[in-house]
Amino acid sequence: MENASLTTDVWDDVMTSSTTDDDYSRYLSHALYLALKIVSILIGTVGTIDNLYVIIVFALLIKITDKVWRS
């Protein structure tokens, strides 16, 4: 009769996750969150620098057109 509970034990082992799987999924989740945060910061920084560049070029264009029209 000892083997009668074997199938339920195997089924329980298959259906329950081990602590290492849980730790790994937490680590992976944290790593993906950190990667997403770094990527979004980089995209935001590049976008801000791009906008500043456009403002500077526009200001220089206005300055050059004023010089051309005054001459």
N, CA, C and O atoms as a Tripos MOL2 file, in Angstrom:
@<TRIPOS>MOLECULE
protein
  284   283    71     0     0
PROTEIN
NO_CHARGES

@<TRIPOS>ATOM
      1 N           0.8100   -1.1960    0.0000 N.3       1 MET1
      2 CA          0.0000    0.0000    0.0000 C.3       1 MET1
      3 C           0.8520    1.2590    0.0000 C.2       1 MET1
      4 O           0.3230    2.3670   -0.0810 O.2       1 MET1
      5 N           2.1390    1.1000    0.0880 N.am      2 GLU2
      6 CA          2.9880    2.2860    0.1040 C.3       2 GLU2
      7 C           2.9900    2.9930   -1.2430 C.2       2 GLU2
      8 O           3.1400    4.2130   -1.2930 O.2       2 GLU2
      9 N           2.8310    2.2700   -2.3090 N.am      3 ASN3
     10 CA          2.8670    2.8610   -3.6320 C.3       3 ASN3
     11 C           1.5380    3.4750   -4.0450 C.2       3 ASN3
     12 O           1.4400    4.0280   -5.1400 O.2       3 ASN3
     13 N           0.5290    3.3990   -3.2180 N.am      4 ALA4
     14 CA         -0.7780    3.9360   -3.5920 C.3       4 ALA4
     15 C          -0.7430    5.4470   -3.7230 C.2       4 ALA4
     16 O          -1.4770    6.0090   -4.5360 O.2       4 ALA4
     17 N           0.0790    6.1080   -2.9540 N.am      5 SER5
     18 CA          0.1150    7.5730   -3.0090 C.3       5 SER5
     19 C           1.1710    8.0870   -3.9750 C.2       5 SER5
     20 O           1.4020    9.2940   -4.0490 O.2       5 SER5
     21 N           1.8060    7.2030   -4.7070 N.am      6 LEU6
     22 CA          2.8680    7.6170   -5.6110 C.3       6 LEU6
     23 C           2.3520    8.5510   -6.6980 C.2       6 LEU6
     24 O           3.0010    9.5510   -7.0020 O.2       6 LEU6
     25 N           1.2230    8.2540   -7.2780 N.am      7 THR7
     26 CA          0.7170    9.0980   -8.3600 C.3       7 THR7
     27 C           0.3530   10.4880   -7.8620 C.2       7 THR7
     28 O           0.5910   11.4740   -8.5600 O.2       7 THR7
     29 N          -0.2160   10.5820   -6.6790 N.am      8 THR8
     30 CA         -0.5560   11.9200   -6.1710 C.3       8 THR8
     31 C           0.6910   12.7040   -5.8100 C.2       8 THR8
     32 O           0.7280   13.9210   -5.9870 O.2       8 THR8
     33 N           1.7190   12.0240   -5.3050 N.am      9 ASP9
     34 CA          2.9710   12.7100   -4.9930 C.3       9 ASP9
     35 C           3.6340   13.2470   -6.2610 C.2       9 ASP9
     36 O           4.1280   14.3750   -6.2840 O.2       9 ASP9
     37 N           3.6390   12.4470   -7.2920 N.am     10 VAL10
     38 CA          4.2250   12.8820   -8.5610 C.3      10 VAL10
     39 C           3.4250   14.0460   -9.1280 C.2      10 VAL10
     40 O           4.0020   15.0160   -9.6200 O.2      10 VAL10
     41 N           2.1200   13.9580   -9.0630 N.am     11 TRP11
     42 CA          1.2630   15.0200   -9.5700 C.3      11 TRP11
     43 C           1.5000   16.3200   -8.7930 C.2      11 TRP11
     44 O           1.5480   17.3980   -9.3860 O.2      11 TRP11
     45 N           1.6480   16.2190   -7.4780 N.am     12 ASP12
     46 CA          1.9140   17.4050   -6.6620 C.3      12 ASP12
     47 C           3.2710   18.0090   -7.0020 C.2      12 ASP12
     48 O           3.4130   19.2310   -7.0330 O.2      12 ASP12
     49 N           4.2510   17.1790   -7.2530 N.am     13 ASP13
     50 CA          5.5700   17.6820   -7.6170 C.3      13 ASP13
     51 C           5.5350   18.4020   -8.9690 C.2      13 ASP13
     52 O           6.2200   19.4060   -9.1620 O.2      13 ASP13
     53 N           4.7410   17.8860   -9.8900 N.am     14 VAL14
     54 CA          4.6500   18.4990  -11.2120 C.3      14 VAL14
     55 C           3.9010   19.8240  -11.1390 C.2      14 VAL14
     56 O           4.2890   20.7840  -11.8050 O.2      14 VAL14
     57 N           2.8560   19.8950  -10.3580 N.am     15 MET15
     58 CA          1.9960   21.0760  -10.3270 C.3      15 MET15
     59 C           2.5320   22.2050   -9.4470 C.2      15 MET15
     60 O           2.1780   23.3620   -9.6720 O.2      15 MET15
     61 N           3.3510   21.9170   -8.4780 N.am     16 THR16
     62 CA          3.8780   22.9690   -7.6150 C.3      16 THR16
     63 C           5.2190   23.4250   -8.1360 C.2      16 THR16
     64 O           6.0120   22.6170   -8.6190 O.2      16 THR16
     65 N           5.4790   24.7200   -8.0390 N.am     17 SER17
     66 CA          6.7640   25.2320   -8.4920 C.3      17 SER17
     67 C           7.7480   25.1990   -7.3460 C.2      17 SER17
     68 O           7.3770   25.3630   -6.1830 O.2      17 SER17
     69 N           8.9740   24.9900   -7.6760 N.am     18 SER18
     70 CA         10.0030   24.9470   -6.6450 C.3      18 SER18
     71 C          10.4400   26.3630   -6.3040 C.2      18 SER18
     72 O          10.1090   27.3050   -7.0240 O.2      18 SER18
     73 N          11.1610   26.5150   -5.2430 N.am     19 THR19
     74 CA         11.6130   27.8510   -4.8340 C.3      19 THR19
     75 C          12.6540   28.3960   -5.7860 C.2      19 THR19
     76 O          12.7610   29.6130   -5.9360 O.2      19 THR19
     77 N          13.4220   27.5420   -6.4320 N.am     20 THR20
     78 CA         14.4230   28.0460   -7.3720 C.3      20 THR20
     79 C          13.7520   28.6330   -8.6010 C.2      20 THR20
     80 O          14.2210   29.6440   -9.1220 O.2      20 THR20
     81 N          12.6850   28.0430   -9.0750 N.am     21 ASP21
     82 CA         11.9580   28.6130  -10.2030 C.3      21 ASP21
     83 C          11.3680   29.9610   -9.8290 C.2      21 ASP21
     84 O          11.3900   30.8960  -10.6290 O.2      21 ASP21
     85 N          10.8470   30.0620   -8.6310 N.am     22 ASP22
     86 CA         10.2560   31.3170   -8.1730 C.3      22 ASP22
     87 C          11.3230   32.3920   -8.0370 C.2      22 ASP22
     88 O          11.1080   33.5380   -8.4310 O.2      22 ASP22
     89 N          12.4610   32.0290   -7.4860 N.am     23 ASP23
     90 CA         13.5540   32.9930   -7.3560 C.3      23 ASP23
     91 C          14.0590   33.4350   -8.7220 C.2      23 ASP23
     92 O          14.3570   34.6100   -8.9340 O.2      23 ASP23
     93 N          14.1520   32.4940   -9.6380 N.am     24 TYR24
     94 CA         14.6180   32.8240  -10.9860 C.3      24 TYR24
     95 C          13.6350   33.7550  -11.6880 C.2      24 TYR24
     96 O          14.0570   34.6990  -12.3550 O.2      24 TYR24
     97 N          12.3440   33.5110  -11.5510 N.am     25 SER25
     98 CA         11.3660   34.3750  -12.2020 C.3      25 SER25
     99 C          11.3720   35.7620  -11.5770 C.2      25 SER25
    100 O          11.1740   36.7580  -12.2740 O.2      25 SER25
    101 N          11.5980   35.8360  -10.2730 N.am     26 ARG26
    102 CA         11.7020   37.1580   -9.6370 C.3      26 ARG26
    103 C          12.9350   37.8980  -10.1330 C.2      26 ARG26
    104 O          12.8760   39.0950  -10.4120 O.2      26 ARG26
    105 N          14.0510   37.1860  -10.2420 N.am     27 TYR27
    106 CA         15.2800   37.8020  -10.7380 C.3      27 TYR27
    107 C          15.1110   38.2580  -12.1760 C.2      27 TYR27
    108 O          15.5290   39.3580  -12.5370 O.2      27 TYR27
    109 N          14.5010   37.4190  -12.9950 N.am     28 LEU28
    110 CA         14.2920   37.7600  -14.3960 C.3      28 LEU28
    111 C          13.3530   38.9460  -14.5170 C.2      28 LEU28
    112 O          13.5760   39.8290  -15.3450 O.2      28 LEU28
    113 N          12.3120   38.9790  -13.7070 N.am     29 SER29
    114 CA         11.3810   40.0920  -13.7270 C.3      29 SER29
    115 C          12.0850   41.3770  -13.3350 C.2      29 SER29
    116 O          11.8730   42.4180  -13.9570 O.2      29 SER29
    117 N          12.9160   41.3130  -12.3120 N.am     30 HIS30
    118 CA         13.6460   42.5100  -11.8740 C.3      30 HIS30
    119 C          14.6430   42.9490  -12.9420 C.2      30 HIS30
    120 O          14.8040   44.1460  -13.1770 O.2      30 HIS30
    121 N          15.3150   42.0000  -13.5920 N.am     31 ALA31
    122 CA         16.2800   42.3360  -14.6340 C.3      31 ALA31
    123 C          15.5830   42.9800  -15.8280 C.2      31 ALA31
    124 O          16.0880   43.9500  -16.3930 O.2      31 ALA31
    125 N          14.4290   42.4480  -16.2110 N.am     32 LEU32
    126 CA         13.6930   43.0360  -17.3300 C.3      32 LEU32
    127 C          13.1900   44.4340  -16.9870 C.2      32 LEU32
    128 O          13.2050   45.3260  -17.8360 O.2      32 LEU32
    129 N          12.7450   44.6300  -15.7490 N.am     33 TYR33
    130 CA         12.2930   45.9540  -15.3120 C.3      33 TYR33
    131 C          13.4450   46.9390  -15.3480 C.2      33 TYR33
    132 O          13.2750   48.0760  -15.7870 O.2      33 TYR33
    133 N          14.6150   46.5170  -14.8930 N.am     34 LEU34
    134 CA         15.7820   47.3900  -14.8890 C.3      34 LEU34
    135 C          16.2150   47.7190  -16.3120 C.2      34 LEU34
    136 O          16.5710   48.8610  -16.6020 O.2      34 LEU34
    137 N          16.1880   46.7350  -17.1980 N.am     35 ALA35
    138 CA         16.5550   46.9670  -18.6000 C.3      35 ALA35
    139 C          15.5770   47.9370  -19.2620 C.2      35 ALA35
    140 O          15.9880   48.8220  -20.0120 O.2      35 ALA35
    141 N          14.2920   47.7710  -18.9860 N.am     36 LEU36
    142 CA         13.2910   48.6740  -19.5530 C.3      36 LEU36
    143 C          13.4880   50.0900  -19.0320 C.2      36 LEU36
    144 O          13.3250   51.0560  -19.7780 O.2      36 LEU36
    145 N          13.8360   50.2170  -17.7660 N.am     37 LYS37
    146 CA         14.0730   51.5290  -17.1720 C.3      37 LYS37
    147 C          15.2810   52.2030  -17.8190 C.2      37 LYS37
    148 O          15.2370   53.3950  -18.1220 O.2      37 LYS37
    149 N          16.3540   51.4500  -18.0320 N.am     38 ILE38
    150 CA         17.5590   52.0100  -18.6520 C.3      38 ILE38
    151 C          17.2830   52.4280  -20.0930 C.2      38 ILE38
    152 O          17.7170   53.4940  -20.5280 O.2      38 ILE38
    153 N          16.5660   51.5920  -20.8280 N.am     39 VAL39
    154 CA         16.2500   51.9150  -22.2200 C.3      39 VAL39
    155 C          15.3650   53.1520  -22.3010 C.2      39 VAL39
    156 O          15.5780   54.0040  -23.1640 O.2      39 VAL39
    157 N          14.3850   53.2650  -21.4240 N.am     40 SER40
    158 CA         13.5080   54.4390  -21.4680 C.3      40 SER40
    159 C          14.2660   55.7050  -21.0790 C.2      40 SER40
    160 O          13.9950   56.7710  -21.6310 O.2      40 SER40
    161 N          15.2080   55.6130  -20.1420 N.am     41 ILE41
    162 CA         16.0160   56.7820  -19.7890 C.3      41 ILE41
    163 C          16.8880   57.1920  -20.9660 C.2      41 ILE41
    164 O          17.0320   58.3830  -21.2430 O.2      41 ILE41
    165 N          17.4710   56.2190  -21.6610 N.am     42 LEU42
    166 CA         18.2980   56.5430  -22.8300 C.3      42 LEU42
    167 C          17.4780   57.1890  -23.9360 C.2      42 LEU42
    168 O          17.9150   58.1660  -24.5440 O.2      42 LEU42
    169 N          16.3010   56.6540  -24.2010 N.am     43 ILE43
    170 CA         15.4490   57.2350  -25.2490 C.3      43 ILE43
    171 C          15.0180   58.6470  -24.8660 C.2      43 ILE43
    172 O          14.9890   59.5380  -25.7160 O.2      43 ILE43
    173 N          14.6900   58.8560  -23.6130 N.am     44 GLY44
    174 CA         14.3130   60.1940  -23.1620 C.3      44 GLY44
    175 C          15.4560   61.1790  -23.2600 C.2      44 GLY44
    176 O          15.2490   62.3330  -23.6360 O.2      44 GLY44
    177 N          16.6660   60.7410  -22.9250 N.am     45 THR45
    178 CA         17.8350   61.6160  -23.0110 C.3      45 THR45
    179 C          18.1350   61.9790  -24.4550 C.2      45 THR45
    180 O          18.4060   63.1390  -24.7640 O.2      45 THR45
    181 N          18.0870   61.0020  -25.3300 N.am     46 VAL46
    182 CA         18.3320   61.2750  -26.7520 C.3      46 VAL46
    183 C          17.2610   62.2060  -27.3080 C.2      46 VAL46
    184 O          17.5730   63.0950  -28.1000 O.2      46 VAL46
    185 N          16.0260   62.0220  -26.9150 N.am     47 GLY47
    186 CA         14.9490   62.8980  -27.3760 C.3      47 GLY47
    187 C          15.1230   64.3250  -26.8840 C.2      47 GLY47
    188 O          14.8710   65.2730  -27.6290 O.2      47 GLY47
    189 N          15.5500   64.4890  -25.6420 N.am     48 THR48
    190 CA         15.7680   65.8300  -25.1060 C.3      48 THR48
    191 C          16.9220   66.5240  -25.8160 C.2      48 THR48
    192 O          16.8280   67.7030  -26.1590 O.2      48 THR48
    193 N          18.0170   65.7870  -26.0360 N.am     49 ILE49
    194 CA         19.1620   66.3730  -26.7480 C.3      49 ILE49
    195 C          18.7670   66.7270  -28.1730 C.2      49 ILE49
    196 O          19.1920   67.7640  -28.6820 O.2      49 ILE49
    197 N          17.9780   65.9110  -28.8180 N.am     50 ASP50
    198 CA         17.5160   66.1890  -30.1730 C.3      50 ASP50
    199 C          16.6590   67.4520  -30.2080 C.2      50 ASP50
    200 O          16.8050   68.2780  -31.1090 O.2      50 ASP50
    201 N          15.7740   67.6030  -29.2370 N.am     51 ASN51
    202 CA         14.9370   68.7980  -29.1970 C.3      51 ASN51
    203 C          15.7700   70.0530  -28.9500 C.2      51 ASN51
    204 O          15.4980   71.0960  -29.5460 O.2      51 ASN51
    205 N          16.7690   69.9710  -28.0900 N.am     52 LEU52
    206 CA         17.6490   71.1200  -27.8630 C.3      52 LEU52
    207 C          18.4160   71.4770  -29.1280 C.2      52 LEU52
    208 O          18.6030   72.6560  -29.4300 O.2      52 LEU52
    209 N          18.8570   70.4740  -29.8640 N.am     53 TYR53
    210 CA         19.5520   70.7090  -31.1300 C.3      53 TYR53
    211 C          18.6350   71.4310  -32.1250 C.2      53 TYR53
    212 O          19.0690   72.3590  -32.8090 O.2      53 TYR53
    213 N          17.4070   71.0170  -32.2030 N.am     54 VAL54
    214 CA         16.4630   71.6630  -33.1300 C.3      54 VAL54
    215 C          16.2320   73.1180  -32.7160 C.2      54 VAL54
    216 O          16.1630   73.9930  -33.5800 O.2      54 VAL54
    217 N          16.1120   73.3900  -31.4350 N.am     55 ILE55
    218 CA         15.9130   74.7650  -30.9620 C.3      55 ILE55
    219 C          17.1290   75.6240  -31.2900 C.2      55 ILE55
    220 O          16.9800   76.7700  -31.7130 O.2      55 ILE55
    221 N          18.3330   75.0800  -31.0970 N.am     56 ILE56
    222 CA         19.5510   75.8380  -31.4030 C.3      56 ILE56
    223 C          19.6500   76.1170  -32.8960 C.2      56 ILE56
    224 O          19.9820   77.2350  -33.2890 O.2      56 ILE56
    225 N          19.3700   75.1340  -33.7290 N.am     57 VAL57
    226 CA         19.4150   75.3380  -35.1840 C.3      57 VAL57
    227 C          18.3670   76.3700  -35.6050 C.2      57 VAL57
    228 O          18.6450   77.2060  -36.4640 O.2      57 VAL57
    229 N          17.1920   76.3270  -35.0280 N.am     58 PHE58
    230 CA         16.1580   77.2970  -35.3570 C.3      58 PHE58
    231 C          16.5820   78.7060  -34.9460 C.2      58 PHE58
    232 O          16.3560   79.6580  -35.6920 O.2      58 PHE58
    233 N          17.1990   78.8530  -33.7610 N.am     59 ALA59
    234 CA         17.6670   80.1680  -33.3110 C.3      59 ALA59
    235 C          18.7690   80.6950  -34.2260 C.2      59 ALA59
    236 O          18.7900   81.8810  -34.5550 O.2      59 ALA59
    237 N          19.6850   79.8160  -34.6380 N.am     60 LEU60
    238 CA         20.7400   80.2480  -35.5580 C.3      60 LEU60
    239 C          20.1730   80.6090  -36.9240 C.2      60 LEU60
    240 O          20.6770   81.5240  -37.5760 O.2      60 LEU60
    241 N          19.1480   79.9170  -37.3620 N.am     61 LEU61
    242 CA         18.5170   80.2340  -38.6410 C.3      61 LEU61
    243 C          17.8790   81.6170  -38.5920 C.2      61 LEU61
    244 O          17.9850   82.3880  -39.5460 O.2      61 LEU61
    245 N          17.2240   81.9250  -37.4950 N.am     62 ILE62
    246 CA         16.6230   83.2520  -37.3430 C.3      62 ILE62
    247 C          17.7070   84.3240  -37.3340 C.2      62 ILE62
    248 O          17.5430   85.3830  -37.9390 O.2      62 ILE62
    249 N          18.8130   84.0510  -36.6490 N.am     63 LYS63
    250 CA         19.9170   85.0050  -36.5880 C.3      63 LYS63
    251 C          20.5220   85.2340  -37.9780 C.2      63 LYS63
    252 O          20.8190   86.3710  -38.3440 O.2      63 LYS63
    253 N          20.7020   84.1660  -38.7440 N.am     64 ILE64
    254 CA         21.2720   84.2910  -40.0860 C.3      64 ILE64
    255 C          20.3150   85.0260  -41.0110 C.2      64 ILE64
    256 O          20.7570   85.8640  -41.7980 O.2      64 ILE64
    257 N          19.0230   84.7410  -40.9420 N.am     65 THR65
    258 CA         18.0710   85.4290  -41.8200 C.3      65 THR65
    259 C          17.9850   86.9160  -41.4860 C.2      65 THR65
    260 O          17.7890   87.7320  -42.3860 O.2      65 THR65
    261 N          18.1280   87.2860  -40.2140 N.am     66 ASP66
    262 CA         18.1470   88.7100  -39.8660 C.3      66 ASP66
    263 C          19.3560   89.3990  -40.4870 C.2      66 ASP66
    264 O          19.2390   90.5180  -40.9860 O.2      66 ASP66
    265 N          20.5110   88.7490  -40.4640 N.am     67 LYS67
    266 CA         21.7180   89.3200  -41.0670 C.3      67 LYS67
    267 C          21.5710   89.4430  -42.5870 C.2      67 LYS67
    268 O          22.0290   90.4180  -43.1830 O.2      67 LYS67
    269 N          20.9330   88.4510  -43.2070 N.am     68 VAL68
    270 CA         20.7850   88.4810  -44.6640 C.3      68 VAL68
    271 C          19.8220   89.5940  -45.0710 C.2      68 VAL68
    272 O          20.0900   90.3010  -46.0420 O.2      68 VAL68
    273 N          18.7180   89.7670  -44.3620 N.am     69 TRP69
    274 CA         17.7240   90.7520  -44.7380 C.3      69 TRP69
    275 C          18.2070   92.1700  -44.4470 C.2      69 TRP69
    276 O          17.7570   93.1050  -45.1100 O.2      69 TRP69
    277 N          19.0960   92.3640  -43.4920 N.am     70 ARG70
    278 CA         19.6230   93.6970  -43.1850 C.3      70 ARG70
    279 C          20.6920   94.1310  -44.1790 C.2      70 ARG70
    280 O          20.9110   95.3290  -44.3540 O.2      70 ARG70
    281 N          21.3570   93.1930  -44.8290 N.am     71 SER71
    282 CA         22.4510   93.5620  -45.7270 C.3      71 SER71
    283 C          21.9870   94.1520  -46.9940 C.2      71 SER71
    284 O          22.8030   94.5090  -47.8440 O.2      71 SER71
@<TRIPOS>BOND
     1     1     2 1
     2     2     3 1
     3     3     4 2
     4     3     5 am
     5     5     6 1
     6     6     7 1
     7     7     8 2
     8     7     9 am
     9     9    10 1
    10    10    11 1
    11    11    12 2
    12    11    13 am
    13    13    14 1
    14    14    15 1
    15    15    16 2
    16    15    17 am
    17    17    18 1
    18    18    19 1
    19    19    20 2
    20    19    21 am
    21    21    22 1
    22    22    23 1
    23    23    24 2
    24    23    25 am
    25    25    26 1
    26    26    27 1
    27    27    28 2
    28    27    29 am
    29    29    30 1
    30    30    31 1
    31    31    32 2
    32    31    33 am
    33    33    34 1
    34    34    35 1
    35    35    36 2
    36    35    37 am
    37    37    38 1
    38    38    39 1
    39    39    40 2
    40    39    41 am
    41    41    42 1
    42    42    43 1
    43    43    44 2
    44    43    45 am
    45    45    46 1
    46    46    47 1
    47    47    48 2
    48    47    49 am
    49    49    50 1
    50    50    51 1
    51    51    52 2
    52    51    53 am
    53    53    54 1
    54    54    55 1
    55    55    56 2
    56    55    57 am
    57    57    58 1
    58    58    59 1
    59    59    60 2
    60    59    61 am
    61    61    62 1
    62    62    63 1
    63    63    64 2
    64    63    65 am
    65    65    66 1
    66    66    67 1
    67    67    68 2
    68    67    69 am
    69    69    70 1
    70    70    71 1
    71    71    72 2
    72    71    73 am
    73    73    74 1
    74    74    75 1
    75    75    76 2
    76    75    77 am
    77    77    78 1
    78    78    79 1
    79    79    80 2
    80    79    81 am
    81    81    82 1
    82    82    83 1
    83    83    84 2
    84    83    85 am
    85    85    86 1
    86    86    87 1
    87    87    88 2
    88    87    89 am
    89    89    90 1
    90    90    91 1
    91    91    92 2
    92    91    93 am
    93    93    94 1
    94    94    95 1
    95    95    96 2
    96    95    97 am
    97    97    98 1
    98    98    99 1
    99    99   100 2
   100    99   101 am
   101   101   102 1
   102   102   103 1
   103   103   104 2
   104   103   105 am
   105   105   106 1
   106   106   107 1
   107   107   108 2
   108   107   109 am
   109   109   110 1
   110   110   111 1
   111   111   112 2
   112   111   113 am
   113   113   114 1
   114   114   115 1
   115   115   116 2
   116   115   117 am
   117   117   118 1
   118   118   119 1
   119   119   120 2
   120   119   121 am
   121   121   122 1
   122   122   123 1
   123   123   124 2
   124   123   125 am
   125   125   126 1
   126   126   127 1
   127   127   128 2
   128   127   129 am
   129   129   130 1
   130   130   131 1
   131   131   132 2
   132   131   133 am
   133   133   134 1
   134   134   135 1
   135   135   136 2
   136   135   137 am
   137   137   138 1
   138   138   139 1
   139   139   140 2
   140   139   141 am
   141   141   142 1
   142   142   143 1
   143   143   144 2
   144   143   145 am
   145   145   146 1
   146   146   147 1
   147   147   148 2
   148   147   149 am
   149   149   150 1
   150   150   151 1
   151   151   152 2
   152   151   153 am
   153   153   154 1
   154   154   155 1
   155   155   156 2
   156   155   157 am
   157   157   158 1
   158   158   159 1
   159   159   160 2
   160   159   161 am
   161   161   162 1
   162   162   163 1
   163   163   164 2
   164   163   165 am
   165   165   166 1
   166   166   167 1
   167   167   168 2
   168   167   169 am
   169   169   170 1
   170   170   171 1
   171   171   172 2
   172   171   173 am
   173   173   174 1
   174   174   175 1
   175   175   176 2
   176   175   177 am
   177   177   178 1
   178   178   179 1
   179   179   180 2
   180   179   181 am
   181   181   182 1
   182   182   183 1
   183   183   184 2
   184   183   185 am
   185   185   186 1
   186   186   187 1
   187   187   188 2
   188   187   189 am
   189   189   190 1
   190   190   191 1
   191   191   192 2
   192   191   193 am
   193   193   194 1
   194   194   195 1
   195   195   196 2
   196   195   197 am
   197   197   198 1
   198   198   199 1
   199   199   200 2
   200   199   201 am
   201   201   202 1
   202   202   203 1
   203   203   204 2
   204   203   205 am
   205   205   206 1
   206   206   207 1
   207   207   208 2
   208   207   209 am
   209   209   210 1
   210   210   211 1
   211   211   212 2
   212   211   213 am
   213   213   214 1
   214   214   215 1
   215   215   216 2
   216   215   217 am
   217   217   218 1
   218   218   219 1
   219   219   220 2
   220   219   221 am
   221   221   222 1
   222   222   223 1
   223   223   224 2
   224   223   225 am
   225   225   226 1
   226   226   227 1
   227   227   228 2
   228   227   229 am
   229   229   230 1
   230   230   231 1
   231   231   232 2
   232   231   233 am
   233   233   234 1
   234   234   235 1
   235   235   236 2
   236   235   237 am
   237   237   238 1
   238   238   239 1
   239   239   240 2
   240   239   241 am
   241   241   242 1
   242   242   243 1
   243   243   244 2
   244   243   245 am
   245   245   246 1
   246   246   247 1
   247   247   248 2
   248   247   249 am
   249   249   250 1
   250   250   251 1
   251   251   252 2
   252   251   253 am
   253   253   254 1
   254   254   255 1
   255   255   256 2
   256   255   257 am
   257   257   258 1
   258   258   259 1
   259   259   260 2
   260   259   261 am
   261   261   262 1
   262   262   263 1
   263   263   264 2
   264   263   265 am
   265   265   266 1
   266   266   267 1
   267   267   268 2
   268   267   269 am
   269   269   270 1
   270   270   271 1
   271   271   272 2
   272   271   273 am
   273   273   274 1
   274   274   275 1
   275   275   276 2
   276   275   277 am
   277   277   278 1
   278   278   279 1
   279   279   280 2
   280   279   281 am
   281   281   282 1
   282   282   283 1
   283   283   284 2
@<TRIPOS>SUBSTRUCTURE
     1 MET1         2 RESIDUE 1 A MET
     2 GLU2         6 RESIDUE 1 A GLU
     3 ASN3        10 RESIDUE 1 A ASN
     4 ALA4        14 RESIDUE 1 A ALA
     5 SER5        18 RESIDUE 1 A SER
     6 LEU6        22 RESIDUE 1 A LEU
     7 THR7        26 RESIDUE 1 A THR
     8 THR8        30 RESIDUE 1 A THR
     9 ASP9        34 RESIDUE 1 A ASP
    10 VAL10       38 RESIDUE 1 A VAL
    11 TRP11       42 RESIDUE 1 A TRP
    12 ASP12       46 RESIDUE 1 A ASP
    13 ASP13       50 RESIDUE 1 A ASP
    14 VAL14       54 RESIDUE 1 A VAL
    15 MET15       58 RESIDUE 1 A MET
    16 THR16       62 RESIDUE 1 A THR
    17 SER17       66 RESIDUE 1 A SER
    18 SER18       70 RESIDUE 1 A SER
    19 THR19       74 RESIDUE 1 A THR
    20 THR20       78 RESIDUE 1 A THR
    21 ASP21       82 RESIDUE 1 A ASP
    22 ASP22       86 RESIDUE 1 A ASP
    23 ASP23       90 RESIDUE 1 A ASP
    24 TYR24       94 RESIDUE 1 A TYR
    25 SER25       98 RESIDUE 1 A SER
    26 ARG26      102 RESIDUE 1 A ARG
    27 TYR27      106 RESIDUE 1 A TYR
    28 LEU28      110 RESIDUE 1 A LEU
    29 SER29      114 RESIDUE 1 A SER
    30 HIS30      118 RESIDUE 1 A HIS
    31 ALA31      122 RESIDUE 1 A ALA
    32 LEU32      126 RESIDUE 1 A LEU
    33 TYR33      130 RESIDUE 1 A TYR
    34 LEU34      134 RESIDUE 1 A LEU
    35 ALA35      138 RESIDUE 1 A ALA
    36 LEU36      142 RESIDUE 1 A LEU
    37 LYS37      146 RESIDUE 1 A LYS
    38 ILE38      150 RESIDUE 1 A ILE
    39 VAL39      154 RESIDUE 1 A VAL
    40 SER40      158 RESIDUE 1 A SER
    41 ILE41      162 RESIDUE 1 A ILE
    42 LEU42      166 RESIDUE 1 A LEU
    43 ILE43      170 RESIDUE 1 A ILE
    44 GLY44      174 RESIDUE 1 A GLY
    45 THR45      178 RESIDUE 1 A THR
    46 VAL46      182 RESIDUE 1 A VAL
    47 GLY47      186 RESIDUE 1 A GLY
    48 THR48      190 RESIDUE 1 A THR
    49 ILE49      194 RESIDUE 1 A ILE
    50 ASP50      198 RESIDUE 1 A ASP
    51 ASN51      202 RESIDUE 1 A ASN
    52 LEU52      206 RESIDUE 1 A LEU
    53 TYR53      210 RESIDUE 1 A TYR
    54 VAL54      214 RESIDUE 1 A VAL
    55 ILE55      218 RESIDUE 1 A ILE
    56 ILE56      222 RESIDUE 1 A ILE
    57 VAL57      226 RESIDUE 1 A VAL
    58 PHE58      230 RESIDUE 1 A PHE
    59 ALA59      234 RESIDUE 1 A ALA
    60 LEU60      238 RESIDUE 1 A LEU
    61 LEU61      242 RESIDUE 1 A LEU
    62 ILE62      246 RESIDUE 1 A ILE
    63 LYS63      250 RESIDUE 1 A LYS
    64 ILE64      254 RESIDUE 1 A ILE
    65 THR65      258 RESIDUE 1 A THR
    66 ASP66      262 RESIDUE 1 A ASP
    67 LYS67      266 RESIDUE 1 A LYS
    68 VAL68      270 RESIDUE 1 A VAL
    69 TRP69      274 RESIDUE 1 A TRP
    70 ARG70      278 RESIDUE 1 A ARG
    71 SER71      282 RESIDUE 1 A SER
